[in-house]
């Protein structure tokens, strides 16, 4: 594996899960792979779990780590061609990327959807420029359309907690005060569709995801109906995908919050969320603090997913 941006890059899921299990049980077994190798993590957007877990994963593998935050302590980058650079962006990304590549062996990029141009977002304009011009292996630490490290950690977590071979997994929209990208739900759907789980997506009308990611999932517009018999509830907000409302908040309907009454409809389901989470908007205090909430083990598995991916990249350097 040279680049990691989507589920197809990880290869066979059963093999990937076996590799993740080994990493989790033997976190320092492969430090020779990263010796004298440098990971450069570049952040166009804020981060807590991704920053800490990926850095920890690299250190476990013996790598040196450089963290560059574009919004703090770095030049603002122009990403468009043909512009007269007379504004507040003194450096062009086409010079910055090869320079960054010269300082490291592997690059991690975090760059959210900007909601300025749907085509640019869904063509992964920023991430793909790093892949094209850096000359180094690149992996996504969340891009405009996917968050594969999170989804891999989600899959690892479900495999650890599932009580049946084919659990029912429900991705549910929940209200949020701001317009959020579709990256996490897109990616989660893509990874769930790659399994043999029973996978259901539920959301209000108008919040349909791209058919590319929905795939064969069953879409139900009645949240309570969707919850019935579920083994895992994955809550996440996202903004509208379809034109002409791309990137807009169409509803903040608090009736879609995950609470105890809705969880009671499930098959004693586990509650999941990528974090950070808006309490008493996405999910009630009672649900996220319950014994069935596995958001902390889920977050801890971010180290495992990142280390498994980095290990595969290092093996192929």
C-alpha positions in Angstrom: 0.0 0.0 0.0 1.4 3.4 -1.0 -1.5 5.7 -0.4 -4.5 5.4 1.9 -7.6 7.4 1.2 -10.4 4.8 1.1 -11.5 1.3 2.1 -10.3 -0.2 -1.2 -6.7 0.8 -0.3 -6.6 -1.4 2.8 -7.1 -4.6 0.8 -8.9 -7.7 2.2 -10.8 -6.6 5.3 -10.3 -9.9 7.1 -6.6 -9.6 6.6 -6.6 -6.0 7.7 -8.5 -6.8 10.9 -6.0 -9.6 11.7 -3.1 -7.1 11.2 -4.9 -4.6 13.4 -5.3 -7.3 16.1 -1.5 -8.0 16.0 -0.8 -4.2 16.2 -3.1 -3.8 19.2 -1.5 -6.8 21.0 2.1 -5.9 20.0 2.3 -2.1 19.7 6.1 -1.9 19.8 6.9 -5.0 17.7 7.7 -3.1 14.5 9.9 -0.2 15.6 12.6 -1.2 13.2 10.3 -0.3 10.3 10.1 3.4 11.3 13.7 3.9 12.4 15.2 7.0 10.7 11.9 7.6 8.9 9.9 10.8 9.3 6.2 11.3 9.3 5.0 14.8 8.5 1.4 15.5 9.5 -0.2 18.6 7.9 -3.4 20.1 9.3 -5.6 22.5 7.4 -8.3 21.9 10.1 -8.5 21.3 13.8 -7.9 17.9 15.4 -7.7 16.1 18.7 -8.0 12.4 18.3 -6.5 12.3 14.8 -3.5 14.4 15.8 -2.7 12.5 19.0 -3.5 9.0 17.8 -1.6 9.2 14.5 1.4 10.7 16.3 1.3 8.0 18.9 1.0 5.3 16.2 4.1 6.8 14.4 6.1 6.8 17.6 5.1 3.2 18.4 6.6 2.4 15.0 9.9 4.2 15.8 9.3 7.2 13.5 10.2 10.8 13.9 7.2 13.1 13.7 6.8 16.7 12.4 3.4 18.4 12.8 2.5 21.4 10.7 -0.6 23.4 11.4 -1.4 25.6 8.4 -3.6 27.9 10.6 -1.0 28.5 13.3 2.7 29.2 12.7 2.7 28.5 8.9 2.2 30.6 5.8 -1.3 30.6 4.5 -1.4 28.6 1.3 -3.0 29.5 -2.0 -4.5 26.4 -3.7 -5.9 27.9 -6.9 -3.9 28.2 -10.2 -3.9 31.3 -12.2 -4.6 33.7 -9.3 -2.7 37.0 -8.7 -1.3 36.4 -5.3 -1.8 39.9 -3.9 -3.8 38.8 -0.9 -3.1 37.2 2.5 -1.7 34.0 1.0 2.0 34.4 0.3 2.9 30.8 -0.7 1.4 28.5 -3.3 0.6 24.9 -2.5 2.5 23.8 -5.6 5.7 25.0 -4.1 4.9 24.0 -0.6 4.0 20.4 -1.4 7.3 19.3 -2.9 9.2 21.2 -0.2 7.2 19.3 2.4 7.9 16.0 0.6 11.7 16.7 0.7 11.6 16.8 4.5 9.8 13.5 5.2 9.2 9.9 4.1 5.4 9.8 4.7 2.7 12.5 4.7 -0.6 12.6 6.5 -3.1 15.3 5.3 -6.2 16.6 7.1 -8.3 18.9 4.9 -12.1 19.2 5.2 -14.7 20.1 2.6 -14.8 23.8 2.2 -18.4 24.0 0.8 -17.3 26.6 -1.8 -17.3 24.2 -4.7 -18.9 20.8 -4.6 -16.9 19.5 -7.5 -13.6 20.6 -5.9 -14.6 18.9 -2.6 -15.7 15.6 -4.2 -12.6 15.5 -6.4 -10.5 15.9 -3.3 -8.6 18.8 -4.8 -6.2 19.4 -1.9 -5.5 15.7 -0.9 -4.9 14.7 -4.5 -2.4 17.5 -5.1 -0.3 16.1 -2.2 -0.5 12.7 -3.8 0.5 14.1 -7.2 3.3 16.5 -6.3 4.9 15.3 -3.1 6.6 12.2 -4.4 5.9 10.5 -1.1 3.2 8.1 0.3 0.2 10.1 1.4 -2.6 9.0 3.8 -5.8 10.8 4.6 -6.3 12.1 8.2 -9.8 13.2 7.0 -10.5 14.7 3.7 -13.4 16.4 2.0 -15.3 13.2 1.3 -13.9 10.4 3.6 -12.3 9.8 7.0 -10.8 6.3 6.5 -8.7 6.1 9.6 -11.9 6.8 11.7 -13.9 4.2 9.7 -11.2 1.6 10.1 -11.2 2.2 13.9 -15.0 2.0 13.8 -14.8 -1.4 12.1 -12.2 -2.7 14.5 -14.5 -1.6 17.4 -17.6 -3.3 16.0 -15.6 -6.5 15.5 -14.5 -6.4 19.1 -18.0 -5.8 20.5 -20.3 -7.7 18.1 -22.4 -10.5 19.6 -23.4 -12.1 16.3 -21.6 -12.7 13.0 -23.9 -10.3 11.1 -24.9 -7.5 13.4 -27.4 -4.8 12.4 -25.5 -1.5 12.2 -27.5 1.8 12.0 -26.0 5.1 10.9 -28.3 7.9 12.1 -28.3 11.6 11.3 -28.6 13.8 14.4 -29.0 17.6 14.8 -26.1 20.0 15.0 -25.9 23.8 15.1 -23.3 24.1 12.2 -22.9 22.7 8.7 -20.7 19.7 8.9 -19.0 17.7 6.0 -20.3 14.4 4.8 -16.8 12.8 5.2 -17.5 10.7 8.3 -20.9 9.3 7.2 -19.7 8.8 3.7 -16.6 6.9 4.9 -18.5 4.9 7.5 -21.1 3.8 4.9 -18.3 2.9 2.5 -16.6 0.6 5.1 -19.9 -0.9 6.3 -20.9 -1.7 2.8 -17.6 -3.6 2.4 -18.7 -6.0 5.2 -21.5 -8.5 5.3 -23.3 -6.6 8.2 -26.9 -5.6 7.9 -26.4 -1.8 7.3 -29.1 0.8 7.6 -28.9 4.6 7.2 -31.6 6.8 8.7 -32.0 10.6 8.2 -34.6 13.3 7.5 -35.6 13.8 3.9 -33.1 16.2 2.2 -30.1 14.7 3.9 -29.5 11.9 1.4 -25.8 11.0 0.9 -24.2 10.5 -2.4 -25.3 7.2 -4.0 -21.6 6.4 -4.4 -21.4 5.9 -0.6 -24.9 4.7 0.2 -24.4 1.7 -2.0 -26.6 -1.2 -1.1 -27.5 0.2 2.4 -31.2 0.3 3.3 -32.3 4.0 3.8 -35.1 4.5 6.2 -36.6 8.0 6.9 -38.3 6.9 10.2 -35.5 6.9 12.9 -37.5 4.7 15.4 -38.2 2.1 12.7 -34.5 2.1 11.8 -33.5 1.6 15.4 -35.6 -1.5 16.0 -33.4 -4.6 16.5 -30.2 -2.7 16.0 -26.9 -3.9 17.5 -24.9 -0.8 17.0 -26.1 2.8 16.7 -23.6 5.2 15.0 -24.8 8.8 15.4 -23.4 11.6 13.2 -24.5 14.9 11.8 -23.9 16.0 8.2 -25.1 18.8 6.0 -27.0 18.5 2.8 -25.3 16.9 -0.2 -27.8 17.4 -3.0 -27.9 20.6 -5.1 -28.9 23.3 -4.7 -28.4 22.9 -0.9 -24.9 21.4 -0.8 -23.3 22.2 2.5 -26.4 23.7 4.0 -28.2 23.0 7.3 -31.8 22.1 6.3 -33.0 21.1 9.8 -32.0 21.1 13.4 -34.9 18.9 14.4 -34.2 17.9 18.0 -36.5 14.9 17.6 -33.6 13.1 15.9 -31.4 13.3 19.0 -30.4 9.8 20.3 -31.9 9.3 23.7 -32.8 6.5 26.1 -36.3 5.9 24.6 -34.8 5.3 21.1 -32.0 3.1 22.4 -34.7 1.0 24.2 -36.0 0.1 20.7 -32.7 -1.6 19.8 -31.3 -5.0 20.6 -29.5 -3.6 23.6 -27.3 -1.7 21.1 -23.9 -0.1 21.6 -23.7 3.6 21.0 -20.9 5.0 18.8 -19.7 8.4 17.7 -16.5 9.6 16.2 -16.2 12.6 18.7 -16.3 15.4 19.5 -20.0 15.2 20.2 -22.6 17.8 21.1 -24.2 16.4 24.2 -28.0 16.8 24.4 -28.1 17.6 20.8 -26.5 14.6 19.0 -27.0 12.3 22.1 -28.3 12.6 25.6 -26.1 12.5 28.6 -27.8 9.3 29.7 -26.9 7.5 26.5 -23.3 8.6 26.1 -22.6 7.9 29.8 -24.3 4.5 29.8 -22.4 1.2 29.9 -23.4 0.6 26.3 -21.5 3.7 25.1 -18.3 2.6 23.5 -17.1 6.0 22.2 -13.9 5.8 24.4 -12.7 2.4 23.2 -13.7 3.5 19.7 -11.4 6.5 20.0 -8.6 4.4 21.5 -8.7 2.2 18.4 -7.7 5.3 16.4 -4.1 4.5 17.4 -4.6 0.9 16.1 -6.0 1.9 12.8 -3.4 4.5 12.2 -0.5 2.2 13.2 -1.8 -0.6 11.0 -2.0 1.8 8.0 1.4 3.3 8.7 3.0 -0.1 9.1 1.7 -1.2 5.7 3.0 2.0 4.1 6.5 1.6 5.8 6.7 -2.1 4.6 6.2 -0.9 1.1 8.6 2.1 1.1 
